[in-house]
Each structure stands twice: as C-alpha cells, then as structure tokens.
Amino acid sequence: MDENAGIYARESPYLERSVQIGVASGRVLRVTFPREADEDAEADHPVLDRIAAYLEGVEDNFEDVQVALTLPTDRRRVLEAVRAVPYGEQVNVETLTRMTSGLDHTEEADLQLVRTALDENPAPILIPDHRVRDGPSAAPPDVEQKLRSLEQL
C-alpha cells in the first residue's frame, strides 16, 4: 500500500457513515462522508487514524496535514484562514472575512466569496468549516452537526 496516493476509508460509528479521503503525492485531495465507502478503498492511513481519534474526542487541529487546495487564490486564502480557528472555538462569516488577507468584511462580494469557499471546501474536518457558525459547510448537515457537538459549539 502506498500512503502517498489512493482512496482510503473507514466506518465511523460516531458519524454513522464512512469517512473517505483521497490522497495524491502525500496530500489530501478530498474528504467525503459516504454512507458506504468505495469498494476499492483501503482502511489504513495515518490521516484516517487521526480523524478516528478526533471523532472519539481527541483534540486535533490537523494543521500539519497537507491538503491540496486546487481553488482560486482568494478562496484558498479563506480556507487557510479557517484552519487557524482553534478546536472548540467558532467564528462567523464576518470574522472569517476579517481574518482573510485581502478581503473586506464590509463588502457583500467578499462575504459571498467566503461563503462560496466554505461551500466548496474539499476537506471538511481537516479544514474545519463546521467552526463557522453562520456559513455553509461542505460536510452533509448531519455530519456538520455532529462535528459541532463534538467540539461543544
């Protein structure tokens, strides 16, 4: 097994669904939450181990996990700012806009850009969009709610 590339998945009793990651060149491309994992998905990957521990209540911000953000620069900056929101804390869209270099929290277009970036987040949990209380999450609603509950948000 090559941990630098492939599809990996593991069932999460807490989420009542699988957590699946796509990896290429050692970077996480995507995190999804299918009801059933892909048949060809491998179960063993260090990032899945950490996600499983997180879902069992171990604090982890995943800041050292490399995520391939193949998005326009402005959206990538938003998602990088989301990664700076600590475990157990939350911000709103306006605050996240303030935290993002080059954006103005008084401009509706910039606020919408933040919402779009959150909605297109390729790696929920690793990029914790569930910590933005009034923004969309790329995770399914039931997963987002469980992640918020886990962190007591």
DSSP file with accessible surface (Angstrom, degrees, kcal/mol):
  #  RESIDUE AA STRUCTURE BP1 BP2  ACC     N-H-->O    O-->H-N    N-H-->O    O-->H-N    TCO  KAPPA ALPHA  PHI   PSI    X-CA   Y-CA   Z-CA
    1    1 A M              0   0  131      0, 0.0     2,-0.7     0, 0.0     5,-0.1   0.000 360.0 360.0 360.0 135.0    0.0    0.0    0.0
    2    2 A D    >   -     0   0   90      3,-0.3     3,-1.5     1,-0.1     0, 0.0  -0.902 360.0-165.1-105.9 109.6    1.3    3.5   -0.9
    3    3 A E  T 3  S+     0   0   87     -2,-0.7    -1,-0.1     1,-0.3     3,-0.1   0.533  84.0  70.0 -72.7  -3.9    0.1    6.0    1.7
    4    4 A N  T 3  S+     0   0   93      1,-0.2    22,-2.7    21,-0.1    23,-0.4   0.606 109.4  21.0 -87.4 -13.2    1.1    8.8   -0.8
    5    5 A A  S <  S+     0   0   46     -3,-1.5    -3,-0.3    19,-0.2    19,-0.3  -0.986  87.7  58.9-154.7 143.8   -1.7    8.0   -3.2
    6    6 A G  E    S-A   23   0A  32     17,-2.6    17,-2.9    -2,-0.3     2,-0.5  -0.799  73.6 -65.1 137.3-175.4   -5.1    6.3   -3.2
    7    7 A I  E     -A   22   0A  62     -2,-0.3    35,-2.5    33,-0.2     2,-0.4  -0.957  45.5-177.4-115.3 130.3   -8.5    6.2   -1.7
    8    8 A Y  E     +Ab  21  42A   4     13,-2.7    13,-3.2    -2,-0.5     2,-0.3  -0.975   4.5 171.0-130.0 142.4   -8.8    5.3    2.0
    9    9 A A  E     -A   20   0A   8     33,-2.5     2,-0.3    -2,-0.4    11,-0.2  -0.996  11.4-176.0-152.7 152.4  -12.0    5.0    4.1
   10   10 A R  E     -A   19   0A  64      9,-2.0     9,-2.6    -2,-0.3     2,-0.2  -0.987  32.4-110.6-148.9 142.3  -13.1    3.8    7.5
   11   11 A E  E     -A   18   0A 111     -2,-0.3     7,-0.2     7,-0.2     3,-0.1  -0.476  27.3-152.8 -70.5 137.1  -16.5    3.5    9.1
   12   12 A S  E  >> -A   17   0A   9      5,-2.3     4,-1.6    -2,-0.2     5,-1.2  -0.943  10.3-166.3-114.4 110.8  -17.2    6.0   11.8
   13   13 A P  T  45S+     0   0  114      0, 0.0    -1,-0.2     0, 0.0     5,-0.0   0.887  91.7  54.7 -59.6 -36.5  -19.7    4.8   14.5
   14   14 A Y  T  45S+     0   0   79      1,-0.2    -2,-0.0    -3,-0.1    -3,-0.0   0.919 116.0  35.4 -63.9 -44.6  -20.0    8.4   15.7
   15   15 A L  T  45S-     0   0    0      2,-0.3    -1,-0.2   131,-0.0     3,-0.1   0.617 100.6-134.3 -83.7 -14.5  -20.9    9.8   12.3
   16   16 A E  T  <5S+     0   0  131     -4,-1.6     2,-0.3     1,-0.2    -2,-0.1   0.862  80.3  63.7  59.5  37.0  -22.9    6.7   11.4
   17   17 A R  E   <S-A   12   0A  19     -5,-1.2    -5,-2.3    -7,-0.1    -2,-0.3  -0.946  92.5 -78.7-167.2 177.5  -21.3    6.8    8.0
   18   18 A S  E     -A   11   0A   3     16,-2.6     2,-0.5    -2,-0.3    -7,-0.2  -0.493  25.2-140.8 -88.1 157.3  -17.8    6.4    6.5
   19   19 A V  E     -A   10   0A   4     -9,-2.6    -9,-2.0    14,-0.2     2,-0.4  -0.991  26.9-173.2-111.8 123.9  -15.0    8.9    6.3
   20   20 A Q  E     -AC   9  32A  18     12,-2.8    12,-2.8    -2,-0.5     2,-0.4  -0.971   6.8-170.1-124.1 134.2  -13.2    8.7    3.0
   21   21 A I  E     -AC   8  31A   1    -13,-3.2   -13,-2.7    -2,-0.4     2,-0.5  -0.960  12.7-150.4-123.7 144.0  -10.1   10.5    1.9
   22   22 A G  E     -AC   7  30A  16      8,-2.1     7,-3.4    -2,-0.4     8,-1.2  -0.951  21.2-170.3-107.8 131.3   -8.5   10.8   -1.5
   23   23 A V  E     +AC   6  28A   8    -17,-2.9   -17,-2.6    -2,-0.5     2,-0.3  -0.968  13.1 171.3-127.2 139.2   -4.7   11.2   -1.4
   24   24 A A  E >  S- C   0  27A  33      3,-2.4     3,-2.5    -2,-0.4   -19,-0.2  -0.984  73.6  -3.3-144.9 136.7   -2.2   12.1   -4.1
   25   25 A S  T 3  S-     0   0  110     -2,-0.3   -20,-0.2     1,-0.3     3,-0.1   0.840 128.8 -59.2  51.6  35.8    1.5   12.9   -3.7
   26   26 A G  T 3  S+     0   0   36    -22,-2.7     2,-0.4     1,-0.2    40,-0.3   0.520 115.5 111.5  75.9   4.3    1.1   12.7    0.1
   27   27 A R  E <  S-C   24   0A 108     -3,-2.5    -3,-2.4   -23,-0.4     2,-0.4  -0.893  72.2-117.0-113.4 143.5   -1.5   15.4    0.1
   28   28 A V  E     -Cd  23  67A   3     38,-2.9    40,-2.7    -2,-0.4    -5,-0.3  -0.632  28.5-179.5 -77.6 125.4   -5.2   15.0    0.9
   29   29 A L  E     -     0   0A  76     -7,-3.4     2,-0.3    -2,-0.4    41,-0.2   0.796  64.0  -0.6 -90.4 -36.6   -7.3   16.0   -2.1
   30   30 A R  E     -C   22   0A 132     -8,-1.2    -8,-2.1    93,-0.1     2,-0.4  -0.994  48.8-155.3-157.8 146.0  -10.7   15.4   -0.6
   31   31 A V  E     +C   21   0A   4     91,-2.6     2,-0.3    -2,-0.3   -10,-0.2  -0.999  27.0 170.5-123.4 126.4  -12.6   14.3    2.5
   32   32 A T  E     -C   20   0A  49    -12,-2.8   -12,-2.8    -2,-0.4   107,-0.1  -0.856  31.0-141.2-131.7 169.2  -16.1   12.9    2.0
   33   33 A F        +     0   0   10     -2,-0.3   -14,-0.2   -14,-0.2   110,-0.1  -0.550  28.9 176.6-131.9  65.6  -18.7   11.1    4.1
   34   34 A P        -     0   0   33      0, 0.0   -16,-2.6     0, 0.0     3,-0.2  -0.328  39.3-126.1 -71.8 153.8  -20.4    8.4    2.1
   35   35 A R  S    S+     0   0  148      1,-0.3     2,-0.4   -18,-0.2   -16,-0.0   0.880 104.1  21.1 -62.2 -38.5  -22.9    6.1    3.6
   36   36 A E  S    S-     0   0  164    -19,-0.1    -1,-0.3   -18,-0.1     3,-0.1  -1.000  90.2-121.9-133.3 134.7  -20.8    3.3    2.2
   37   37 A A        -     0   0   37     -2,-0.4   -28,-0.1    -3,-0.2   -17,-0.0  -0.250  42.2 -83.7 -69.9 157.7  -17.1    3.6    1.3
   38   38 A D    >   -     0   0   71      1,-0.1     3,-1.6     2,-0.1    -1,-0.1  -0.333  38.4-122.7 -57.2 142.5  -15.8    2.8   -2.2
   39   39 A E  T 3  S+     0   0  206      1,-0.3    -1,-0.1    -3,-0.1    -2,-0.1   0.833 110.8  48.6 -58.6 -35.4  -15.2   -0.9   -2.6
   40   40 A D  T 3  S+     0   0  118      2,-0.1    -1,-0.3   -32,-0.0   -33,-0.2   0.402  84.0 121.7 -90.2   6.6  -11.5   -0.4   -3.5
   41   41 A A    <   -     0   0   24     -3,-1.6   -33,-0.3   -33,-0.1     2,-0.2  -0.465  57.9-135.5 -73.2 136.4  -10.8    1.9   -0.6
   42   42 A E  B     -b    8   0A 100    -35,-2.5   -33,-2.5    -2,-0.2    -4,-0.1  -0.608   3.9-146.6 -85.1 153.4   -8.0    0.9    1.8
   43   43 A A  S    S+     0   0   49     -2,-0.2     2,-0.7   -35,-0.2    -1,-0.1   0.678  72.2  80.3 -96.0 -18.5   -8.7    1.2    5.5
   44   44 A D        +     0   0   99      4,-0.1    -1,-0.1     3,-0.0    -2,-0.1  -0.821  48.0 128.3-104.3 114.5   -5.2    2.0    6.8
   45   45 A H     >  -     0   0   14     -2,-0.7     4,-2.1     1,-0.1     3,-0.3  -0.937  56.9-126.3-156.2 138.6   -3.9    5.6    6.6
   46   46 A P  H  > S+     0   0   55      0, 0.0     4,-2.0     0, 0.0     5,-0.1   0.849 111.4  53.9 -56.8 -35.0   -2.3    7.8    9.2
   47   47 A V  H  > S+     0   0   15      1,-0.2     4,-2.6     2,-0.2     5,-0.2   0.917 107.6  50.3 -68.0 -38.4   -4.8   10.7    8.5
   48   48 A L  H  > S+     0   0    3     -3,-0.3     4,-2.8     1,-0.2    -1,-0.2   0.884 107.3  55.0 -65.0 -36.4   -7.7    8.3    9.0
   49   49 A D  H  X S+     0   0   84     -4,-2.1     4,-2.1     2,-0.2    -1,-0.2   0.930 110.7  45.2 -59.4 -44.5   -6.2    7.2   12.3
   50   50 A R  H  X S+     0   0   68     -4,-2.0     4,-2.6     2,-0.2    -2,-0.2   0.895 112.2  50.5 -68.0 -40.1   -6.1   10.8   13.4
   51   51 A I  H  X S+     0   0    2     -4,-2.6     4,-2.7     2,-0.2    -2,-0.2   0.931 110.0  51.3 -63.4 -42.3   -9.7   11.5   12.2
   52   52 A A  H  X S+     0   0   28     -4,-2.8     4,-0.8     1,-0.2    -2,-0.2   0.928 111.3  47.4 -60.5 -43.3  -10.9    8.4   14.1
   53   53 A A  H ><>S+     0   0   31     -4,-2.1     5,-2.3     1,-0.2     3,-0.8   0.921 110.8  52.1 -63.9 -42.3   -9.2    9.7   17.3
   54   54 A Y  H ><5S+     0   0    1     -4,-2.6     3,-2.1     1,-0.3    -2,-0.2   0.928 106.9  52.7 -58.4 -44.5  -10.7   13.1   16.7
   55   55 A L  H 3<5S+     0   0   10     -4,-2.7    -1,-0.3     1,-0.3    -2,-0.2   0.666 105.5  56.0 -69.7 -13.8  -14.1   11.6   16.4
   56   56 A E  T <<5S-     0   0  161     -3,-0.8    -1,-0.3    -4,-0.8    -2,-0.2   0.290 133.4 -89.3 -96.5   5.4  -13.5    9.8   19.7
   57   57 A G  T < 5S+     0   0   41     -3,-2.1     2,-0.5     1,-0.3    -3,-0.2   0.485  79.2 140.7 105.7   5.2  -12.9   13.2   21.4
   58   58 A V      < -     0   0   83     -5,-2.3    -1,-0.3    -6,-0.1     2,-0.1  -0.701  55.2-120.0 -82.3 124.1   -9.1   13.7   20.9
   59   59 A E        +     0   0  140     -2,-0.5     2,-0.3    28,-0.0    -1,-0.1  -0.425  46.2 157.1 -63.6 132.7   -8.4   17.4   20.2
   60   60 A D        -     0   0   28     -2,-0.1    -2,-0.0    -6,-0.1     0, 0.0  -0.910  31.8-171.4-158.1 128.9   -6.6   17.8   16.8
   61   61 A N        -     0   0   37     -2,-0.3    24,-0.1    26,-0.1    -1,-0.1   0.468  31.8-142.8 -96.2  -7.8   -6.5   20.8   14.5
   62   62 A F    >   +     0   0    1      1,-0.1     3,-1.5     2,-0.1    21,-0.0   0.708  48.9 147.3  57.3  22.5   -4.8   18.8   11.7
   63   63 A E  T 3   +     0   0  129      1,-0.3    -1,-0.1    20,-0.1    20,-0.0   0.770  67.4  52.7 -64.4 -22.5   -2.7   21.9   10.9
   64   64 A D  T 3  S+     0   0  106      2,-0.1     2,-0.5     0, 0.0    -1,-0.3   0.553  84.0 102.6 -89.6  -6.3    0.2   19.7    9.8
   65   65 A V  S <  S-     0   0   11     -3,-1.5     2,-0.5    61,-0.1   -38,-0.1  -0.651  74.9-129.8 -78.1 124.5   -1.9   17.6    7.4
   66   66 A Q        -     0   0  117     -2,-0.5   -38,-2.9   -40,-0.3     2,-0.5  -0.647  24.9-170.2 -80.1 124.3   -1.2   18.8    3.9
   67   67 A V  B     -d   28   0A   9     -2,-0.5     2,-0.9   -40,-0.2   -38,-0.2  -0.965  22.3-131.6-114.9 128.2   -4.3   19.5    1.9
   68   68 A A        -     0   0   11    -40,-2.7     2,-1.1    -2,-0.5    -2,-0.0  -0.713  22.6-166.6 -79.9 106.3   -4.1   20.1   -1.8
   69   69 A L        +     0   0   21     -2,-0.9     2,-1.4     1,-0.1     7,-0.1  -0.773  12.1 175.6 -98.9  90.1   -6.2   23.3   -2.3
   70   70 A T        +     0   0  133     -2,-1.1    -1,-0.1   -41,-0.2    -2,-0.1  -0.544  41.6 112.4 -94.1  66.3   -6.8   23.5   -6.0
   71   71 A L  S    S-     0   0   32     -2,-1.4     5,-0.1     1,-0.1    -2,-0.1  -0.871  80.0 -73.1-127.5 163.8   -9.0   26.5   -5.8
   72   72 A P     >  -     0   0   65      0, 0.0     4,-2.4     0, 0.0     3,-0.5  -0.241  53.8-106.9 -55.4 150.8   -8.6   30.1   -6.9
   73   73 A T  H  > S+     0   0   72      1,-0.2     4,-2.5     2,-0.2     5,-0.2   0.849 116.9  53.3 -52.6 -43.9   -6.2   32.0   -4.7
   74   74 A D  H  > S+     0   0   57      1,-0.2     4,-1.5     2,-0.2    -1,-0.2   0.920 112.6  44.0 -64.2 -39.3   -8.9   34.1   -2.9
   75   75 A R  H  > S+     0   0   66     -3,-0.5     4,-2.2     2,-0.2    -1,-0.2   0.878 110.9  54.9 -71.0 -37.0  -10.9   31.0   -1.9
   76   76 A R  H  X S+     0   0   77     -4,-2.4     4,-2.5     1,-0.2    -2,-0.2   0.922 105.5  53.0 -61.3 -41.4   -7.7   29.2   -0.9
   77   77 A R  H  X S+     0   0   76     -4,-2.5     4,-2.0     1,-0.2    -1,-0.2   0.891 107.5  52.2 -61.6 -38.1   -6.8   32.1    1.4
   78   78 A V  H  X S+     0   0    0     -4,-1.5     4,-2.1     2,-0.2    -1,-0.2   0.955 111.0  46.1 -61.9 -48.3  -10.3   31.8    3.1
   79   79 A L  H  X S+     0   0    0     -4,-2.2     4,-1.6     1,-0.2    -2,-0.2   0.863 110.1  53.7 -68.1 -32.3   -9.8   28.1    3.7
   80   80 A E  H  < S+     0   0   98     -4,-2.5     4,-0.5     1,-0.2    -1,-0.2   0.895 108.1  51.2 -65.6 -36.3   -6.3   28.7    5.1
   81   81 A A  H >< S+     0   0   13     -4,-2.0     3,-1.4     1,-0.2     4,-0.3   0.891 104.3  57.2 -67.5 -37.1   -7.9   31.2    7.5
   82   82 A V  H >< S+     0   0    0     -4,-2.1     3,-2.0     1,-0.3    -1,-0.2   0.897  98.4  61.0 -60.0 -37.4  -10.5   28.6    8.6
   83   83 A R  T 3< S+     0   0   42     -4,-1.6    -1,-0.3     1,-0.3    -2,-0.2   0.719  96.1  62.2 -63.9 -18.4   -7.6   26.3    9.5
   84   84 A A  T <  S+     0   0   68     -3,-1.4    -1,-0.3    -4,-0.5    -2,-0.2   0.561  76.2 102.6 -84.7  -7.2   -6.5   29.0   12.1
   85   85 A V  S <  S-     0   0    2     -3,-2.0     3,-0.1    -4,-0.3    46,-0.1  -0.664  78.3-124.1 -77.8 117.9   -9.7   28.7   14.0
   86   86 A P    >   -     0   0   47      0, 0.0     3,-2.0     0, 0.0    -2,-0.1  -0.194  29.5 -84.3 -66.1 155.0   -8.8   26.7   17.1
   87   87 A Y  T 3  S+     0   0   35      1,-0.3     3,-0.1     3,-0.0   -26,-0.1  -0.252 116.4  18.7 -50.8 133.9  -10.5   23.5   18.2
   88   88 A G  T 3  S+     0   0   33      1,-0.3     2,-0.3    -3,-0.1    -1,-0.3   0.496 106.9  99.6  80.3   2.4  -13.6   24.2   20.3
   89   89 A E    <   -     0   0  114     -3,-2.0     2,-0.3    -4,-0.1    -1,-0.3  -0.849  52.1-161.5-117.9 158.5  -13.9   27.8   19.0
   90   90 A Q        -     0   0   66     -2,-0.3     2,-0.3    -3,-0.1    42,-0.2  -0.954   6.1-169.7-137.7 156.7  -16.1   29.3   16.4
   91   91 A V  B     -e  132   0B  22     40,-2.4    42,-2.1    -2,-0.3    43,-0.4  -0.851  21.9-120.7-131.2 169.8  -16.3   32.4   14.3
   92   92 A N     >  -     0   0   36     -2,-0.3     4,-2.6    40,-0.2     5,-0.2  -0.615  36.3 -97.8-105.9 175.2  -18.9   33.9   12.0
   93   93 A V  H  > S+     0   0    1      1,-0.2     4,-2.5    -2,-0.2     5,-0.2   0.901 123.0  53.9 -59.7 -40.9  -18.6   34.7    8.3
   94   94 A E  H  > S+     0   0   81      1,-0.2     4,-2.1     2,-0.2    -1,-0.2   0.934 110.5  45.7 -61.6 -44.9  -17.8   38.4    9.0
   95   95 A T  H  > S+     0   0   53      2,-0.2     4,-2.0     1,-0.2    -1,-0.2   0.921 111.8  51.6 -65.0 -42.1  -15.0   37.5   11.4
   96   96 A L  H  X S+     0   0    0     -4,-2.6     4,-0.8     1,-0.2    -1,-0.2   0.900 107.7  53.2 -61.8 -37.5  -13.6   34.9    8.9
   97   97 A T  H >< S+     0   0    0     -4,-2.5     3,-0.9     1,-0.2     6,-0.3   0.930 108.9  49.1 -63.3 -42.3  -13.7   37.6    6.2
   98   98 A R  H 3< S+     0   0  143     -4,-2.1    -1,-0.2     1,-0.2    -2,-0.2   0.846 108.8  53.8 -62.3 -35.7  -11.7   39.9    8.5
   99   99 A M  H 3< S+     0   0   75     -4,-2.0     2,-0.6    -5,-0.1    -1,-0.2   0.626  92.9  88.5 -73.8 -15.0   -9.2   37.0    9.1
  100  100 A T  S X< S-     0   0    3     -3,-0.9     3,-1.8    -4,-0.8   -22,-0.1  -0.788  84.4-119.2 -96.0 120.2   -8.6   36.5    5.4
  101  101 A S  T 3  S+     0   0   89     -2,-0.6     3,-0.1     1,-0.2    -2,-0.1  -0.240  94.7  15.8 -53.9 132.0   -5.9   38.6    3.8
  102  102 A G  T 3  S+     0   0   68      1,-0.3     2,-0.3    -4,-0.1    -1,-0.2   0.420 100.2 111.5  86.5  -1.7   -7.2   40.9    1.1
  103  103 A L    <   -     0   0   27     -3,-1.8     2,-0.5    -6,-0.3    -1,-0.3  -0.810  55.6-145.2-109.5 152.5  -10.9   40.7    2.0
  104  104 A D    >   -     0   0   64     -2,-0.3     3,-2.0     3,-0.1     6,-0.3  -0.957   4.8-152.5-117.4 117.3  -13.1   43.5    3.4
  105  105 A H  T 3  S+     0   0   53     -2,-0.5    -1,-0.1     1,-0.3    -7,-0.1   0.607  95.5  60.0 -66.4 -10.3  -15.8   42.4    5.8
  106  106 A T  T 3  S+     0   0   97     -9,-0.1     2,-0.6     4,-0.0    -1,-0.3   0.528  86.9  88.8 -93.2  -5.6  -18.0   45.4    4.8
  107  107 A E    <>  -     0   0  102     -3,-2.0     4,-2.1     1,-0.2     3,-0.4  -0.833  66.4-152.8 -97.0 121.0  -18.1   44.3    1.2
  108  108 A E  H  > S+     0   0  116     -2,-0.6     4,-2.6     1,-0.2     5,-0.2   0.870  96.7  58.0 -58.9 -36.1  -21.0   41.9    0.3
  109  109 A A  H  > S+     0   0   70      1,-0.2     4,-2.1     2,-0.2    -1,-0.2   0.890 107.4  47.1 -63.0 -37.5  -19.0   40.4   -2.5
  110  110 A D  H  > S+     0   0   37     -3,-0.4     4,-2.1    -6,-0.3    -1,-0.2   0.893 110.7  51.1 -71.9 -38.5  -16.2   39.4   -0.1
  111  111 A L  H  X S+     0   0   22     -4,-2.1     4,-2.1    -7,-0.2    -2,-0.2   0.919 111.6  48.5 -62.1 -40.5  -18.7   37.9    2.3
  112  112 A Q  H  X S+     0   0   93     -4,-2.6     4,-2.7     1,-0.2    -2,-0.2   0.890 107.0  55.9 -67.4 -37.5  -20.2   35.9   -0.5
  113  113 A L  H  X S+     0   0   25     -4,-2.1     4,-2.6    -5,-0.2    -1,-0.2   0.920 107.0  50.2 -59.3 -42.3  -16.7   34.8   -1.6
  114  114 A V  H  X S+     0   0    0     -4,-2.1     4,-2.5     2,-0.2    -2,-0.2   0.941 110.6  48.9 -62.1 -45.4  -16.2   33.4    1.9
  115  115 A R  H  X S+     0   0   71     -4,-2.1     4,-2.3     1,-0.2    -2,-0.2   0.913 111.5  49.8 -61.6 -41.1  -19.5   31.6    1.8
  116  116 A T  H  X S+     0   0   36     -4,-2.7     4,-1.9     2,-0.2    -1,-0.2   0.925 109.8  50.4 -63.6 -43.8  -18.6   30.1   -1.6
  117  117 A A  H  < S+     0   0    0     -4,-2.6     4,-0.3     1,-0.2    -2,-0.2   0.920 111.4  48.6 -61.5 -42.8  -15.2   29.0   -0.4
  118  118 A L  H >< S+     0   0    0     -4,-2.5     3,-1.2     1,-0.2    20,-0.4   0.920 110.6  50.8 -62.5 -43.2  -16.7   27.3    2.6
  119  119 A D  H 3< S+     0   0   98     -4,-2.3    -1,-0.2     1,-0.3    -2,-0.2   0.822 113.7  45.3 -63.8 -31.4  -19.3   25.6    0.4
  120  120 A E  T 3< S+     0   0   74     -4,-1.9    -1,-0.3    -5,-0.2    -2,-0.2   0.311  78.0 142.2 -96.6   8.2  -16.5   24.3   -1.9
  121  121 A N    <   -     0   0    3     -3,-1.2    -3,-0.1    -4,-0.3   -52,-0.0  -0.289  37.5-160.7 -52.7 118.8  -14.2   23.1    0.9
  122  122 A P  S    S+     0   0    9      0, 0.0   -91,-2.6     0, 0.0    -1,-0.2   0.660  79.4  40.5 -79.3 -12.1  -12.7   19.9   -0.4
  123  123 A A     >  -     0   0    0    -93,-0.2     4,-2.7     4,-0.1     3,-0.3  -0.459  69.4-172.7-140.4  64.8  -11.6   18.6    3.1
  124  124 A P  T  4 S+     0   0    3      0, 0.0     2,-1.3     0, 0.0    13,-0.0  -0.251  79.4  26.8 -54.5 153.8  -14.2   19.2    5.9
  125  125 A I  T  4 S+     0   0    2      2,-0.5    -2,-0.0     1,-0.1    14,-0.0  -0.553 122.6  54.7  81.5 -59.2  -12.7   18.2    9.3
  126  126 A L  T  4 S+     0   0    0     -2,-1.3    -1,-0.1     1,-0.3   -61,-0.1   0.875 119.8  33.5 -67.5 -38.0   -9.2   18.9    8.1
  127  127 A I  S  < S-     0   0    0     -4,-2.7     2,-2.5    -6,-0.0    -2,-0.5  -0.933  99.1-143.8-112.3  97.7  -10.4   22.4    7.1
  128  128 A P    >   +     0   0    2      0, 0.0     3,-2.3     0, 0.0     4,-0.1  -0.302  38.5 158.5 -76.4  70.7  -12.9   22.9    9.9
  129  129 A D  G >   +     0   0    0     -2,-2.5     3,-1.8     1,-0.3     6,-0.2   0.721  66.7  76.6 -64.9 -15.2  -15.7   24.8    8.2
  130  130 A H  G 3  S+     0   0    0      1,-0.3    -1,-0.3    -3,-0.2     7,-0.1   0.672  83.4  67.3 -68.0 -11.7  -18.1   23.5   11.0
  131  131 A R  G <  S+     0   0    2     -3,-2.3   -40,-2.4     1,-0.1     2,-0.8   0.427  80.1  84.3 -86.8  -0.1  -16.4   26.2   13.2
  132  132 A V  B X   -e   91   0B   0     -3,-1.8     3,-1.3   -42,-0.2   -40,-0.2  -0.886  69.0-163.7-102.0 102.6  -18.0   28.9   11.1
  133  133 A R  T 3  S+     0   0  126    -42,-2.1   -41,-0.2    -2,-0.8    -1,-0.1   0.761  80.9  32.3 -67.2 -29.1  -21.4   29.2   12.7
  134  134 A D  T 3  S+     0   0   85    -43,-0.4    -1,-0.3     2,-0.1   -42,-0.1   0.189 104.1  87.3-115.1  20.4  -23.3   31.1   10.1
  135  135 A G  S <  S-     0   0   10     -3,-1.3    -3,-0.1    -6,-0.2     2,-0.1  -0.728  82.7 -95.9-112.4 164.3  -21.6   29.8    7.0
  136  136 A P        -     0   0   44      0, 0.0     2,-0.4     0, 0.0    -4,-0.1  -0.389  33.0-143.6 -73.3 156.1  -22.2   26.8    4.8
  137  137 A S        -     0   0   15      2,-0.2   -18,-0.1   -18,-0.1     7,-0.1  -0.941  12.5-141.7-116.8 145.9  -20.3   23.6    5.4
  138  138 A A  S    S+     0   0   38    -20,-0.4   -19,-0.1    -2,-0.4    -1,-0.1   0.631  82.7  88.7 -78.8 -12.3  -19.2   21.2    2.7
  139  139 A A  S    S-     0   0    5      1,-0.1    -2,-0.2  -107,-0.1  -107,-0.0  -0.515  97.7 -91.2 -79.1 152.7  -20.0   18.3    5.0
  140  140 A P    >>  -     0   0   38      0, 0.0     4,-2.8     0, 0.0     3,-0.5  -0.298  43.0-108.2 -58.0 150.1  -23.5   16.9    5.0
  141  141 A P  H 3> S+     0   0  104      0, 0.0     4,-2.4     0, 0.0     5,-0.2   0.860 118.6  50.8 -53.1 -40.5  -25.8   18.6    7.6
  142  142 A D  H 3> S+     0   0   54      2,-0.2     4,-1.9     1,-0.2     5,-0.1   0.892 112.6  46.9 -68.1 -34.0  -25.9   15.7   10.0
  143  143 A V  H <> S+     0   0    0     -3,-0.5     4,-2.5     2,-0.2     5,-0.2   0.939 110.9  51.7 -69.8 -45.9  -22.1   15.4    9.9
  144  144 A E  H  X S+     0   0   40     -4,-2.8     4,-2.5     1,-0.2    -2,-0.2   0.930 110.0  49.7 -55.9 -45.3  -21.6   19.1   10.4
  145  145 A Q  H  X S+     0   0  105     -4,-2.4     4,-2.6    -5,-0.2    -1,-0.2   0.911 110.6  49.1 -64.0 -40.2  -23.9   19.0   13.4
  146  146 A K  H  X S+     0   0   48     -4,-1.9     4,-2.5     2,-0.2    -1,-0.2   0.888 110.6  50.6 -67.6 -35.4  -22.1   16.1   15.0
  147  147 A L  H  X S+     0   0    0     -4,-2.5     4,-1.7     2,-0.2    -2,-0.2   0.919 111.3  48.5 -67.0 -40.8  -18.7   17.8   14.5
  148  148 A R  H  <>S+     0   0   32     -4,-2.5     5,-3.0    -5,-0.2    -2,-0.2   0.930 112.9  48.2 -63.7 -43.1  -20.1   20.9   16.2
  149  149 A S  H ><5S+     0   0   65     -4,-2.6     3,-1.5     3,-0.2    -2,-0.2   0.906 106.4  57.0 -63.0 -42.4  -21.5   18.8   19.0
  150  150 A L  H 3<5S+     0   0   29     -4,-2.5    -1,-0.2     1,-0.3    -2,-0.2   0.887 114.0  38.9 -55.8 -40.3  -18.1   17.0   19.4
  151  151 A E  T 3<5S-     0   0    7     -4,-1.7    -1,-0.3    -5,-0.1    -2,-0.2   0.298 114.2-118.1 -94.1   7.6  -16.4   20.4   19.9
  152  152 A Q  T < 5       0   0  179     -3,-1.5    -3,-0.2    -4,-0.2    -2,-0.1   0.896 360.0 360.0  56.2  46.3  -19.3   21.7   22.0
  153  153 A L      <       0   0   40     -5,-3.0    -1,-0.2    -6,-0.1   -64,-0.1  -0.689 360.0 360.0 -98.5 360.0  -20.1   24.5   19.6
